[in-house]
Structure formats: structure tokens, C-alpha cells
């Protein structure tokens, strides 16, 4: 068995994706009227990456089933025969749904329950697609905006009290605990949503069109989301209220953030690298035409006040691992100049993705030349060398 293989990812064409970023990064031809939202690198059964082996393509999950030692002893001892992480590149042109992810225990219980109820895995009302949790980290590839966790109660009250139509919500928050307050909002009817939101929309239309609203202003994101997602005044989404409840976070290129279980979040605009536990479990909390499982949402949401913690950038460090508390994954950033080399060791399975420039990756018996957008799968217990061919950087997904 070879130790390194060329790896080809899988595109996801969700409607919120852009048209240009991923085709340009990957060097592929753009198709007209096509959305390019995500590039997946991993072994998730719904979209496994493909290994190039002797001029043929083999799904990574099938390869690992046949060659489990490629995962590494530590990985197998903790995570069994599954690759524990999934690496993605996202191009967020339109806001994604507000979402949160379960703990490992919640995922196991929810997956078993829906299986017992006979809900098909592809059913639109299926919440749990697998039995794994889904903590995730992201590193911004552009100026990036997202929602992340509940703000401090005092800050929520200040935003609600500054808008006459939301005064009743401010009064409610002062008498209710945050969970009950959020539950009432998520279960509000159209008449109530309209009474809260439409005065804000009408008061800010001109300023929004004239680009006079700050991107730190929740009103901007309400109007932007209505516009971008084509949400009509007759079908308002309860998730729009969350712009006044959650932290609006701006992450500069190169920096990042970590999303733990239960923390509500939503990507709003920009491009990023995302690395997560290998799962597709998403519990939605609005800003989506998809199924919103309110009882499950209310069961697992974390309503604690969150102060966003920004992951620092690699800056000018040649090799840098972004700090997170994750046990399932880590992301290392490696910069290179032409003819500059680094000697590395993969204790467990790794995925390398070239983000810029060109490099050569080699072992004693194999060498691959990879340019921007190309990837390699590195088997466990492999010593390998990276040498720059054109200045740039790569990221390596691995275990901590």
C-alpha cells in the first residue's frame, strides 16, 4: 500500500453558494446558472472524496474499509473505522440557515429514535442523519460575517429597547428566562412576526438601499436577508428576530471561530475553510425553507451568554496549528517558498489541501506535485516531506 494518494473532493451545489469562488480555486470550468457552495474532502458516506489509485478512482470510505490501518492506531482506538473529520471550503453568497449541532449523546439518541420510528434518511423531516456530534471550526478566507451564540442579556435588551416595535419583547425578556423567551419567539405566528419586524423594515428601506446601514447593525442583516433569501412580508421567518438576540461577528481573513455543541450560529457572507467532526447532523433554527424541528431545537439549544472567541491567524509562522478544544480534528497551516522544505510525520490519517501556490509532497517511495485546489490523503504512520514549488500555503486536517 502506498502512503500518499491524490484525493479529489466532492462539490455541493446548494442554492446559497456563489458562482465563481470555488471554480476559480479549484481550476474547473464554470457551468451557467450553477451554484458552487461547498467542496468536501473526507469520507462521509453521503459525499466521499475519491482516491486516485493506479489510474482508477476509489471512494475514500471504501478504501478505509479495506485498509483500516491507514487511519492510525490512535484514531481507530477512539473513533473506530471512520475518518473522524470532514474538511470543507465554503462560498457563502446568501445567508445559511440558523443552526446548531447536537452533543455526541444527543446524536446517538436522536439517530436511534428516528431509526426506530422508521423515518427514511432522505426524508425532509429527518433531523439526525448519523450518530455523531458535529463540533466545527472555521478559518475565514475573506472578510466573513456570521451569527454566533446569544449576546449578553444587557446587549439584547438595549437592541430591543432601541426599536419601538420590539419593546414588548424587551418587557418579556425582563420577566422570562432566556430559553422560554426564545421558545416564544420561535413559535410566534405571522401576525406577531409582522408586528415586530415590518415597522423596522419600513423605517429602514431607504437607508438600506442607499447603503447607509452599518454591518454591525441588526437592522441591516434583517433587510439583507429578506432581500437575499427573497422572504416575503407574508411569510416572515422567526429566525429574523435572532439578529437582535445573537452576536453578529465579523472575522477578518486568516482568523477563525469554533462552534461547540448547542451554540446557535449562521454564516451570513464570505468564504471560509471549515473543519468538523464527520457528521451531517443539523438542527435548524430558522432562515430556511427546510424543516425546522422546534421541539428538538428547544431541547438542545444553549441559551447561555456567549462572548465570541476569535481564533488567531497563522500570520508569518511557517507551520501553525489553530488552537481549538476539539478532540476530533485539528487544522495546521503551512507556508512555503520555492525550494523551501519541511519534514512532517502523520501519526494518524491526514488530508492536505493546497490553498495557494504549488508544492511537492513525497515519501521515500512516492511523490505528488499539487497545485492550488488539489489535495492528498496521507496514511497513518507516514514520514513525508513538503517542498515549495511556487510560493503559497496549504492546510492539513488531522487529529490533535
N, C-alpha and C positions, 0 to 999 in steps of 0.2 A: 504493500500500500504506500502510495506517495504521501508526503507530509503537507504539501500545499497544493491547492487547486484553484483555478479560475472559477469565480462564482458570479452568476447572473441573477439579478433580482427580479422582482415582480412589480409591475405598475398597477396602481389602483386609480380608477378614473371617476372618483366621486365628484359631484357637481360643484362642490365648494372650491375645487382646485383651480389653479391658473392654467394658462395655455403655453407658457414659454419657459419657465424656470427649469423644470425637470428635463424637458427635451434638450435644452442648452447644456445643462450639467452633464447629462448622460451621452450627449452627442448623437441623439436619434432624430429621425425626421418627424416633424410635427404633422399631425393629421388635422384637417379643417374641422372646426366646431367640436374639438375634443378637449376634455378637461384632464389635466395631469396633476393629481392631488398628492399621491404618496408613492414612494419607492421602498419596497420591503426587502430586507436582507435577513433571512432566517429560515427556520424550519417549521413555522406554523402550518398546520395541515390545510388551512384554507387558501394559502398562497405561498408554498415553499419555493425558496430560491433553487436554482439549478446549478449543479456542479458540472464542469467540463471534464470528462474522463474519456481519454482515448477517442477523441472526435465524436463522442456522444454526450447527451445531456441526461443527468440523473437527478431527481429531486433530492434535496439535502436531507429531508426527513427519511427517505428510503435508504440513502447512503448510511445515515447514522443507525438505522435499524439493523443494517447488515454489518456495520463496523462500529459498535458501541464504544470501543476503546478510544476512538477518535475524540470522544467527549472529555476524557480525562478521569482519573480516579476520584478526585475531589468532587467534580461535577456530578458524577454518577452516584456517589455516596449521598449527596444532598438532594439532587434533582432527578435521579433516576435516569432513564434513557432518552430524556428530552433535552434539546438545547434550551437552556434556561432563559435566554433573552431574544429580543427581536429588535433589529436596528432599522430605522426608517429615516427618509428625508421627506419633509412636508412642504408644500407650497400652498399657503392659506390665503386664497384670494377673497373668499367670503367667510363670515364667522361660522365656526363649527358649533355644534350643539353644546349647551352646558352639560357637563357630565362628571361622574365620579366613578371610582372603581372600588370593588369590594376587598375586604381582607381575605387571606387565604381560607380561613374557616367559613366566612360568608359565601365565598365562591364554591367551596365544596358542598355546602348545604344547599345552596340555590341550584347548582347543577344537578345534584341528586334529586331534588324536589321536582324540577321541571322534567327530568327524565321519567320519574315515576308518574307524572301527570300526562305523559305521552305527547309533550309539545315538541314538534319537529325542530331540529337545529336551525332550519332555514325559515321557520315561522316568524313573521314580522313582530309577533308579540313575545318572542323568546328573549329573555333577559340574559341568561347565563349560557355562553357558547362553549365553555370549558370549565374545569375545576380549579383554575389558578387565579391568584391575585394579579394586579397589574400596576404596581408602582412604576413610575416613569420619570425620566429626566429629559430636559431639552436644552440644546445649545442654539442660540439664535444665529442665523446666517444672514440676517438683515435686521433693521430696526423692527422689533417684534412687540405686538400688543396682545395681552391676554387678561382674562379674569382669573383670580386665584384666591379662594377662601373668603370667609366673612371678614369684613373690616371690623375695627373696634366699634363697639356699640355707640360710643360718643360720636364717631365719624358718620355712622349710619344715620343717627338722629339729626346731625347737622345737615346732611343732604336732604332728608325728608322734610325737615322744618323749613328749608330754604325754598320749597316748592309748594304753593298753596294746595294743589290737588293731592298732595301726599301727606298733609297734616294729620289726617285720620290714621294713616299708617304710623306716624310718629307717636301718636297717642297710644295705639295698640302696642307698640314695641315697649313703651314705658310700663305697661301692665302685664305683658306676656313674657314667657321665656323665649329665647331665640328660636327654638325648634317649633313650638306652637305657632309663633309668628310666621315663620317660613311656611309651615304647613297650610296656614290660612291663605297665604298668597298663592301658593301652587294650586290650590283648589278653588280659586276665585272664578266667578263666571264672567262672560264677556261684558256685561253691563258694568260690573265693578272694575274690570281692567280698563275699560274705556274711560270711566270717571277718573281713574288715577292717571292714565297716560295721555289721553288726547289733548287736554289743556297744555301739557308740556310740549307735545308735538306741534300744536298750532302756534304756540308762543315762540317756537324756535325755528320754524321753517325757513324764514328769510335769512337768519343768521347762519343756518346750516348751509344753505345754497351759496351764500357768499363766503363760505369757509371762515367764519368768524367765531366758531366754537372751538375751544381748546380740546385736545385729545385726552386731557385729564378730566374733562367734564362728562359725567354720565349721560347728560342730555345728548351730546354728540353721538355717543355709541348707540343710544336708542334710535335716533333718526338714521344713522348709518345702517344699522341692522334692518330696520324697516325697509330701507331703500335696497340694500344689497340682497336681502332674502325675499324681497317682494311680498312682505307681510301686509295684508290689507287691514284697514281700520275695523272691518267687520270680523276679522279672525286674529285678534291680538293674542300674543303668546305671553304666558305668565313669566317666562324667563326674562322678558324685558325689564321687569321690576328689579331683577338681580343686579343690574348695572348700578343701582343705588345701595345694594347690600354688600357686594363683593369688592375686593381690592381690584382696581384697574392698574395693571402692571405694564410698564414699558421696559423691555430688556434690550440693551444695546448689543450689537453684533459681537459675537465671541463669548458673551456671558450667558447664563442659563438659570434654570429653576428646576426644583424637584417636586413632584406631585405624589403625596403619600395617599394611602387608602382613605376614602371618605371625604377628601378635600374637593369641594366643587371647583371646577375650572372650565374655561372655554378659550380656545385660541381664536383671536379676532382678526389678525392680519400679519403677514410676513412669512418668511421661510425659516425652517429650523431643522436641526438633526434631533431625532427623538430616539431614545433607547429605553426599553421597558422589559418587564418580565413577559415571557411568551404567553400572552393571553389576548383574547378579544372580548373580554367582559366589560361592557359599558352600560352603566345605569344613567339614563338621560334625565336632565332637569330643565328641559325647555330649549327654545330657539331651534326647533327641529320639527319637520313634518312626521318624523318617525315616532314610534310608540314610546310614551312616557309612562313608566310603571310607577305611579305615585306612591303606593304602599311600600314598594321596595326602596324607592328613593328616600322616603322619610325614615326607613329603618336603618339605612347605612350612612346617611349624610352626617358629616362632622360640622357642627354649628359653632365650634369654638372660634374665638377671635384669632386671626392669623396675621402675623407680620411677615410679609414675603421675604424669604432669604435668598438673595441672588448668588448663584454660583459664579466664582471669579473666572476671568478669561485666562487662556494659556499665555497671553501676552508674548514675550520674546523667549519663553522657555522652550527648548528643543523637544523635550519629552515631558508631558504634563498629564496627570490623571485628575479629572474633575472630581472634587470631593462631594460625595453624597452618602446617606446612610444605607443605601441599597445593598442587599445581600445577593441579589440575583444577577447583577450586572455592574460593570464599570466601563467608563469611556476614557480612552487615552488619546491625546492629541500629539502627533509627532510632526515636527517641521524638518525640512531638508533643503539643502542647496545642492547644485550639481556636484557629483563625485563625493559628497559627504555621506558617511555611512554610520549605521548603528547596529549593534548586535543585540538581539532580543531573544527571549525564551517564552514559549507558550506552555504553561503548566496544564491548562485546560484549553478546550476549543476556542478559537478566536476568529473574528471576521474583520478584515481590513478593507477600508473604503478610501480610495484616493479622492480627495475633495478639490485639489488644485495641483497643477504641475504633473510630473511623471516620475515614477520610481521603478526600481528593480528589487524584487523580493526573491531571496534564494536560500536554499538549504544546501547540504553537501551534494545532493543528487538532482535537485530541481531548481529552475529559475523561471520567474514570470516577469514580464515587463507590463506595468499597469499605468494607464494614463487617467486623467480626470474622469470620474464617474465609474471607473472599473474597480472590481473587488476580488478578494481572495479569501478562501476558507483555509484556516491553518489548524491542522490536527494537534491534539494534545501531545505534550512531551516532545516539542519540536524546538530546536535552536534554529533561528533564522536571522538573516541579515537584510537590512533595508539600505539601499543606496539611491540617492537622489539622481535623477536624470535631468529633470527641469525643476526649478525652484517651486516649492509648494508645500502642501501638508496633507496628511492622511489622518483618519481616526480609526481606532481599533476597539471593537466591542469585545469584552471578555468578562470573566469573573473577577471580583475584587481581589 
